[in-house]
Amino acid sequence: MLEEQVTVTAVDGATAWVEAAVSPCGGCSQVCSSALLQKHLGKNRAPLAVRSPLLLKPGDRVVIGIDERALLWGSLLVYVLPLCGLLAGAVLAESLAVGWGGIADWPAPLGGVFGFAVSVVAVKKLPKLGAAALQPVVLRKISL
């Protein structure tokens, strides 16, 4: 389980809105692109909605978590499936063009774009099956 300490900003029933206390990027003394971006763009934090089985109030410090396997499979789904669709579409279109006697350059890129588009649509439809596993949940309250 991947865990992070956050602060509750609002509560709405079983949903708690939380914000991280400190951004992990740009918080060190190193000079990198993340630090420069944070310096120039500011430290805007967006609240995150998480499920909470605990009774919470704004200002509480809690630990939220997300399942590592769900995150890994979600990442593979989002990154690898479109790449495979792009490559499969390009190879299939090129092999069909050669089979029909054509030696043009345009079928492979066109097939790649089509394969990529089909896989992106598939990715948008498939995550609905495991969306609950990708939702962070409050694990425990931190006592001060």
mmCIF file of the C-alpha atoms, coordinates in Angstrom:
data_MODEL
# 
_entry.id   MODEL 
# 
loop_
_atom_site.group_PDB 
_atom_site.id 
_atom_site.type_symbol 
_atom_site.label_atom_id 
_atom_site.label_alt_id 
_atom_site.label_comp_id 
_atom_site.label_asym_id 
_atom_site.label_entity_id 
_atom_site.label_seq_id 
_atom_site.pdbx_PDB_ins_code 
_atom_site.Cartn_x 
_atom_site.Cartn_y 
_atom_site.Cartn_z 
_atom_site.occupancy 
_atom_site.B_iso_or_equiv 
_atom_site.pdbx_formal_charge 
_atom_site.auth_seq_id 
_atom_site.auth_comp_id 
_atom_site.auth_asym_id 
_atom_site.auth_atom_id 
_atom_site.pdbx_PDB_model_num 
ATOM 1   C CA . MET A 1 1   ? 0.000   0.000  0.000   1.00 0.00 ? 1   MET A CA 1 
ATOM 2   C CA . LEU A 1 2   ? 1.367   3.411  -0.976  1.00 0.00 ? 2   LEU A CA 1 
ATOM 3   C CA . GLU A 1 3   ? 0.738   5.899  1.833   1.00 0.00 ? 3   GLU A CA 1 
ATOM 4   C CA . GLU A 1 4   ? 0.813   9.692  2.244   1.00 0.00 ? 4   GLU A CA 1 
ATOM 5   C CA . GLN A 1 5   ? 0.102   11.993 5.184   1.00 0.00 ? 5   GLN A CA 1 
ATOM 6   C CA . VAL A 1 6   ? -2.489  14.670 4.407   1.00 0.00 ? 6   VAL A CA 1 
ATOM 7   C CA . THR A 1 7   ? -4.731  17.213 6.124   1.00 0.00 ? 7   THR A CA 1 
ATOM 8   C CA . VAL A 1 8   ? -8.527  17.073 5.908   1.00 0.00 ? 8   VAL A CA 1 
ATOM 9   C CA . THR A 1 9   ? -9.938  20.322 4.503   1.00 0.00 ? 9   THR A CA 1 
ATOM 10  C CA . ALA A 1 10  ? -13.632 19.366 4.277   1.00 0.00 ? 10  ALA A CA 1 
ATOM 11  C CA . VAL A 1 11  ? -15.919 16.422 4.996   1.00 0.00 ? 11  VAL A CA 1 
ATOM 12  C CA . ASP A 1 12  ? -19.068 15.437 3.110   1.00 0.00 ? 12  ASP A CA 1 
ATOM 13  C CA . GLY A 1 13  ? -20.565 12.220 4.486   1.00 0.00 ? 13  GLY A CA 1 
ATOM 14  C CA . ALA A 1 14  ? -18.185 9.326  3.764   1.00 0.00 ? 14  ALA A CA 1 
ATOM 15  C CA . THR A 1 15  ? -16.028 11.532 1.517   1.00 0.00 ? 15  THR A CA 1 
ATOM 16  C CA . ALA A 1 16  ? -13.195 13.618 2.909   1.00 0.00 ? 16  ALA A CA 1 
ATOM 17  C CA . TRP A 1 17  ? -11.432 16.328 0.940   1.00 0.00 ? 17  TRP A CA 1 
ATOM 18  C CA . VAL A 1 18  ? -7.710  16.311 1.724   1.00 0.00 ? 18  VAL A CA 1 
ATOM 19  C CA . GLU A 1 19  ? -4.563  18.245 0.781   1.00 0.00 ? 19  GLU A CA 1 
ATOM 20  C CA . ALA A 1 20  ? -0.920  17.292 1.148   1.00 0.00 ? 20  ALA A CA 1 
ATOM 21  C CA . ALA A 1 21  ? 0.931   19.474 3.647   1.00 0.00 ? 21  ALA A CA 1 
ATOM 22  C CA . VAL A 1 22  ? 4.085   19.810 1.558   1.00 0.00 ? 22  VAL A CA 1 
ATOM 23  C CA . SER A 1 23  ? 4.586   19.126 -2.109  1.00 0.00 ? 23  SER A CA 1 
ATOM 24  C CA . PRO A 1 24  ? 7.248   16.444 -2.622  1.00 0.00 ? 24  PRO A CA 1 
ATOM 25  C CA . CYS A 1 25  ? 8.727   18.226 -5.638  1.00 0.00 ? 25  CYS A CA 1 
ATOM 26  C CA . GLY A 1 26  ? 10.543  21.493 -5.165  1.00 0.00 ? 26  GLY A CA 1 
ATOM 27  C CA . GLY A 1 27  ? 10.712  21.122 -1.404  1.00 0.00 ? 27  GLY A CA 1 
ATOM 28  C CA . CYS A 1 28  ? 14.412  20.333 -1.257  1.00 0.00 ? 28  CYS A CA 1 
ATOM 29  C CA . SER A 1 29  ? 17.408  22.598 -1.771  1.00 0.00 ? 29  SER A CA 1 
ATOM 30  C CA . GLN A 1 30  ? 18.319  21.078 -5.141  1.00 0.00 ? 30  GLN A CA 1 
ATOM 31  C CA . VAL A 1 31  ? 18.059  23.221 -8.246  1.00 0.00 ? 31  VAL A CA 1 
ATOM 32  C CA . CYS A 1 32  ? 16.021  21.234 -10.729 1.00 0.00 ? 32  CYS A CA 1 
ATOM 33  C CA . SER A 1 33  ? 13.199  21.862 -13.177 1.00 0.00 ? 33  SER A CA 1 
ATOM 34  C CA . SER A 1 34  ? 10.536  20.943 -10.591 1.00 0.00 ? 34  SER A CA 1 
ATOM 35  C CA . ALA A 1 35  ? 11.915  23.479 -8.112  1.00 0.00 ? 35  ALA A CA 1 
ATOM 36  C CA . LEU A 1 36  ? 12.042  26.180 -10.785 1.00 0.00 ? 36  LEU A CA 1 
ATOM 37  C CA . LEU A 1 37  ? 8.477   25.477 -11.894 1.00 0.00 ? 37  LEU A CA 1 
ATOM 38  C CA . GLN A 1 38  ? 7.203   25.551 -8.341  1.00 0.00 ? 38  GLN A CA 1 
ATOM 39  C CA . LYS A 1 39  ? 9.078   28.801 -7.670  1.00 0.00 ? 39  LYS A CA 1 
ATOM 40  C CA . HIS A 1 40  ? 7.530   30.533 -10.680 1.00 0.00 ? 40  HIS A CA 1 
ATOM 41  C CA . LEU A 1 41  ? 4.066   28.952 -10.655 1.00 0.00 ? 41  LEU A CA 1 
ATOM 42  C CA . GLY A 1 42  ? 3.482   28.962 -6.904  1.00 0.00 ? 42  GLY A CA 1 
ATOM 43  C CA . LYS A 1 43  ? 2.465   26.250 -4.493  1.00 0.00 ? 43  LYS A CA 1 
ATOM 44  C CA . ASN A 1 44  ? -1.134  25.714 -5.538  1.00 0.00 ? 44  ASN A CA 1 
ATOM 45  C CA . ARG A 1 45  ? -2.598  22.582 -4.013  1.00 0.00 ? 45  ARG A CA 1 
ATOM 46  C CA . ALA A 1 46  ? -5.684  20.867 -5.338  1.00 0.00 ? 46  ALA A CA 1 
ATOM 47  C CA . PRO A 1 47  ? -7.904  19.042 -2.848  1.00 0.00 ? 47  PRO A CA 1 
ATOM 48  C CA . LEU A 1 48  ? -8.414  15.320 -3.394  1.00 0.00 ? 48  LEU A CA 1 
ATOM 49  C CA . ALA A 1 49  ? -11.625 13.440 -2.559  1.00 0.00 ? 49  ALA A CA 1 
ATOM 50  C CA . VAL A 1 50  ? -11.024 10.181 -0.665  1.00 0.00 ? 50  VAL A CA 1 
ATOM 51  C CA . ARG A 1 51  ? -13.302 7.573  0.899   1.00 0.00 ? 51  ARG A CA 1 
ATOM 52  C CA . SER A 1 52  ? -13.236 7.637  4.673   1.00 0.00 ? 52  SER A CA 1 
ATOM 53  C CA . PRO A 1 53  ? -14.535 4.929  7.009   1.00 0.00 ? 53  PRO A CA 1 
ATOM 54  C CA . LEU A 1 54  ? -13.522 7.159  9.962   1.00 0.00 ? 54  LEU A CA 1 
ATOM 55  C CA . LEU A 1 55  ? -15.347 10.069 11.522  1.00 0.00 ? 55  LEU A CA 1 
ATOM 56  C CA . LEU A 1 56  ? -13.241 13.104 10.512  1.00 0.00 ? 56  LEU A CA 1 
ATOM 57  C CA . LYS A 1 57  ? -13.403 16.869 10.793  1.00 0.00 ? 57  LYS A CA 1 
ATOM 58  C CA . PRO A 1 58  ? -11.510 19.631 8.945   1.00 0.00 ? 58  PRO A CA 1 
ATOM 59  C CA . GLY A 1 59  ? -7.974  20.030 10.282  1.00 0.00 ? 59  GLY A CA 1 
ATOM 60  C CA . ASP A 1 60  ? -7.466  16.335 11.117  1.00 0.00 ? 60  ASP A CA 1 
ATOM 61  C CA . ARG A 1 61  ? -4.200  14.752 9.952   1.00 0.00 ? 61  ARG A CA 1 
ATOM 62  C CA . VAL A 1 62  ? -4.724  11.363 8.309   1.00 0.00 ? 62  VAL A CA 1 
ATOM 63  C CA . VAL A 1 63  ? -2.843  8.778  6.294   1.00 0.00 ? 63  VAL A CA 1 
ATOM 64  C CA . ILE A 1 64  ? -4.347  7.911  2.911   1.00 0.00 ? 64  ILE A CA 1 
ATOM 65  C CA . GLY A 1 65  ? -3.338  4.954  0.780   1.00 0.00 ? 65  GLY A CA 1 
ATOM 66  C CA . ILE A 1 66  ? -3.784  3.338  -2.601  1.00 0.00 ? 66  ILE A CA 1 
ATOM 67  C CA . ASP A 1 67  ? -3.129  -0.273 -3.544  1.00 0.00 ? 67  ASP A CA 1 
ATOM 68  C CA . GLU A 1 68  ? 0.228   -0.683 -5.339  1.00 0.00 ? 68  GLU A CA 1 
ATOM 69  C CA . ARG A 1 69  ? -1.015  -3.427 -7.670  1.00 0.00 ? 69  ARG A CA 1 
ATOM 70  C CA . ALA A 1 70  ? -3.998  -1.343 -8.768  1.00 0.00 ? 70  ALA A CA 1 
ATOM 71  C CA . LEU A 1 71  ? -1.701  1.597  -9.460  1.00 0.00 ? 71  LEU A CA 1 
ATOM 72  C CA . LEU A 1 72  ? 0.711   -0.611 -11.431 1.00 0.00 ? 72  LEU A CA 1 
ATOM 73  C CA . TRP A 1 73  ? -2.047  -2.159 -13.536 1.00 0.00 ? 73  TRP A CA 1 
ATOM 74  C CA . GLY A 1 74  ? -3.647  1.231  -14.098 1.00 0.00 ? 74  GLY A CA 1 
ATOM 75  C CA . SER A 1 75  ? -0.313  2.649  -15.275 1.00 0.00 ? 75  SER A CA 1 
ATOM 76  C CA . LEU A 1 76  ? 0.235   -0.276 -17.614 1.00 0.00 ? 76  LEU A CA 1 
ATOM 77  C CA . LEU A 1 77  ? -3.262  0.124  -18.989 1.00 0.00 ? 77  LEU A CA 1 
ATOM 78  C CA . VAL A 1 78  ? -2.846  3.849  -19.617 1.00 0.00 ? 78  VAL A CA 1 
ATOM 79  C CA . TYR A 1 79  ? 0.689   3.757  -21.046 1.00 0.00 ? 79  TYR A CA 1 
ATOM 80  C CA . VAL A 1 80  ? 1.274   0.333  -22.588 1.00 0.00 ? 80  VAL A CA 1 
ATOM 81  C CA . LEU A 1 81  ? -2.084  -0.372 -24.241 1.00 0.00 ? 81  LEU A CA 1 
ATOM 82  C CA . PRO A 1 82  ? -2.042  2.793  -26.415 1.00 0.00 ? 82  PRO A CA 1 
ATOM 83  C CA . LEU A 1 83  ? 1.580   2.118  -27.382 1.00 0.00 ? 83  LEU A CA 1 
ATOM 84  C CA . CYS A 1 84  ? 0.691   -1.439 -28.380 1.00 0.00 ? 84  CYS A CA 1 
ATOM 85  C CA . GLY A 1 85  ? -2.322  -0.126 -30.322 1.00 0.00 ? 85  GLY A CA 1 
ATOM 86  C CA . LEU A 1 86  ? -0.117  2.353  -32.179 1.00 0.00 ? 86  LEU A CA 1 
ATOM 87  C CA . LEU A 1 87  ? 2.440   -0.284 -33.127 1.00 0.00 ? 87  LEU A CA 1 
ATOM 88  C CA . ALA A 1 88  ? -0.143  -2.952 -34.002 1.00 0.00 ? 88  ALA A CA 1 
ATOM 89  C CA . GLY A 1 89  ? -2.092  -0.519 -36.188 1.00 0.00 ? 89  GLY A CA 1 
ATOM 90  C CA . ALA A 1 90  ? 1.058   0.565  -38.032 1.00 0.00 ? 90  ALA A CA 1 
ATOM 91  C CA . VAL A 1 91  ? 2.281   -3.011 -38.620 1.00 0.00 ? 91  VAL A CA 1 
ATOM 92  C CA . LEU A 1 92  ? -1.150  -4.234 -39.699 1.00 0.00 ? 92  LEU A CA 1 
ATOM 93  C CA . ALA A 1 93  ? -1.691  -1.328 -42.107 1.00 0.00 ? 93  ALA A CA 1 
ATOM 94  C CA . GLU A 1 94  ? 1.790   -1.725 -43.602 1.00 0.00 ? 94  GLU A CA 1 
ATOM 95  C CA . SER A 1 95  ? 1.349   -5.481 -44.080 1.00 0.00 ? 95  SER A CA 1 
ATOM 96  C CA . LEU A 1 96  ? -2.036  -4.955 -45.739 1.00 0.00 ? 96  LEU A CA 1 
ATOM 97  C CA . ALA A 1 97  ? -0.586  -2.285 -48.046 1.00 0.00 ? 97  ALA A CA 1 
ATOM 98  C CA . VAL A 1 98  ? 2.287   -4.563 -49.080 1.00 0.00 ? 98  VAL A CA 1 
ATOM 99  C CA . GLY A 1 99  ? -0.152  -7.465 -49.560 1.00 0.00 ? 99  GLY A CA 1 
ATOM 100 C CA . TRP A 1 100 ? -2.233  -5.361 -51.936 1.00 0.00 ? 100 TRP A CA 1 
ATOM 101 C CA . GLY A 1 101 ? 0.835   -4.484 -53.961 1.00 0.00 ? 101 GLY A CA 1 
ATOM 102 C CA . GLY A 1 102 ? 1.299   -0.936 -52.685 1.00 0.00 ? 102 GLY A CA 1 
ATOM 103 C CA . ILE A 1 103 ? 4.661   0.380  -51.514 1.00 0.00 ? 103 ILE A CA 1 
ATOM 104 C CA . ALA A 1 104 ? 3.496   3.790  -50.291 1.00 0.00 ? 104 ALA A CA 1 
ATOM 105 C CA . ASP A 1 105 ? 4.601   5.344  -47.007 1.00 0.00 ? 105 ASP A CA 1 
ATOM 106 C CA . TRP A 1 106 ? 1.203   6.578  -45.823 1.00 0.00 ? 106 TRP A CA 1 
ATOM 107 C CA . PRO A 1 107 ? -0.505  3.328  -44.637 1.00 0.00 ? 107 PRO A CA 1 
ATOM 108 C CA . ALA A 1 108 ? 1.763   2.778  -41.602 1.00 0.00 ? 108 ALA A CA 1 
ATOM 109 C CA . PRO A 1 109 ? 1.294   6.226  -39.998 1.00 0.00 ? 109 PRO A CA 1 
ATOM 110 C CA . LEU A 1 110 ? -2.419  6.195  -40.779 1.00 0.00 ? 110 LEU A CA 1 
ATOM 111 C CA . GLY A 1 111 ? -2.775  2.692  -39.306 1.00 0.00 ? 111 GLY A CA 1 
ATOM 112 C CA . GLY A 1 112 ? -0.764  3.751  -36.270 1.00 0.00 ? 112 GLY A CA 1 
ATOM 113 C CA . VAL A 1 113 ? -3.050  6.721  -35.613 1.00 0.00 ? 113 VAL A CA 1 
ATOM 114 C CA . PHE A 1 114 ? -6.106  4.489  -36.033 1.00 0.00 ? 114 PHE A CA 1 
ATOM 115 C CA . GLY A 1 115 ? -4.695  1.808  -33.690 1.00 0.00 ? 115 GLY A CA 1 
ATOM 116 C CA . PHE A 1 116 ? -3.783  4.461  -31.123 1.00 0.00 ? 116 PHE A CA 1 
ATOM 117 C CA . ALA A 1 117 ? -7.278  6.002  -31.285 1.00 0.00 ? 117 ALA A CA 1 
ATOM 118 C CA . VAL A 1 118 ? -8.954  2.609  -30.859 1.00 0.00 ? 118 VAL A CA 1 
ATOM 119 C CA . SER A 1 119 ? -6.777  1.777  -27.855 1.00 0.00 ? 119 SER A CA 1 
ATOM 120 C CA . VAL A 1 120 ? -7.438  5.169  -26.220 1.00 0.00 ? 120 VAL A CA 1 
ATOM 121 C CA . VAL A 1 121 ? -11.182 4.561  -26.549 1.00 0.00 ? 121 VAL A CA 1 
ATOM 122 C CA . ALA A 1 122 ? -10.654 1.089  -25.039 1.00 0.00 ? 122 ALA A CA 1 
ATOM 123 C CA . VAL A 1 123 ? -8.692  2.577  -22.124 1.00 0.00 ? 123 VAL A CA 1 
ATOM 124 C CA . LYS A 1 124 ? -11.524 5.026  -21.444 1.00 0.00 ? 124 LYS A CA 1 
ATOM 125 C CA . LYS A 1 125 ? -14.032 2.141  -21.305 1.00 0.00 ? 125 LYS A CA 1 
ATOM 126 C CA . LEU A 1 126 ? -11.955 -0.456 -19.401 1.00 0.00 ? 126 LEU A CA 1 
ATOM 127 C CA . PRO A 1 127 ? -11.023 1.384  -16.156 1.00 0.00 ? 127 PRO A CA 1 
ATOM 128 C CA . LYS A 1 128 ? -14.636 1.456  -15.064 1.00 0.00 ? 128 LYS A CA 1 
ATOM 129 C CA . LEU A 1 129 ? -14.123 -2.185 -14.012 1.00 0.00 ? 129 LEU A CA 1 
ATOM 130 C CA . GLY A 1 130 ? -11.412 -1.411 -11.433 1.00 0.00 ? 130 GLY A CA 1 
ATOM 131 C CA . ALA A 1 131 ? -12.072 2.234  -10.613 1.00 0.00 ? 131 ALA A CA 1 
ATOM 132 C CA . ALA A 1 132 ? -12.814 1.474  -6.946  1.00 0.00 ? 132 ALA A CA 1 
ATOM 133 C CA . ALA A 1 133 ? -9.329  -0.024 -6.474  1.00 0.00 ? 133 ALA A CA 1 
ATOM 134 C CA . LEU A 1 134 ? -7.715  3.157  -7.826  1.00 0.00 ? 134 LEU A CA 1 
ATOM 135 C CA . GLN A 1 135 ? -9.613  5.407  -5.392  1.00 0.00 ? 135 GLN A CA 1 
ATOM 136 C CA . PRO A 1 136 ? -7.472  6.457  -2.393  1.00 0.00 ? 136 PRO A CA 1 
ATOM 137 C CA . VAL A 1 137 ? -8.888  5.620  1.028   1.00 0.00 ? 137 VAL A CA 1 
ATOM 138 C CA . VAL A 1 138 ? -8.254  6.980  4.527   1.00 0.00 ? 138 VAL A CA 1 
ATOM 139 C CA . LEU A 1 139 ? -6.257  4.349  6.410   1.00 0.00 ? 139 LEU A CA 1 
ATOM 140 C CA . ARG A 1 140 ? -5.835  5.910  9.850   1.00 0.00 ? 140 ARG A CA 1 
ATOM 141 C CA . LYS A 1 141 ? -5.957  9.125  11.795  1.00 0.00 ? 141 LYS A CA 1 
ATOM 142 C CA . ILE A 1 142 ? -2.676  10.612 13.082  1.00 0.00 ? 142 ILE A CA 1 
ATOM 143 C CA . SER A 1 143 ? -2.818  11.593 16.716  1.00 0.00 ? 143 SER A CA 1 
ATOM 144 C CA . LEU A 1 144 ? -1.013  14.816 17.583  1.00 0.00 ? 144 LEU A CA 1 
# 
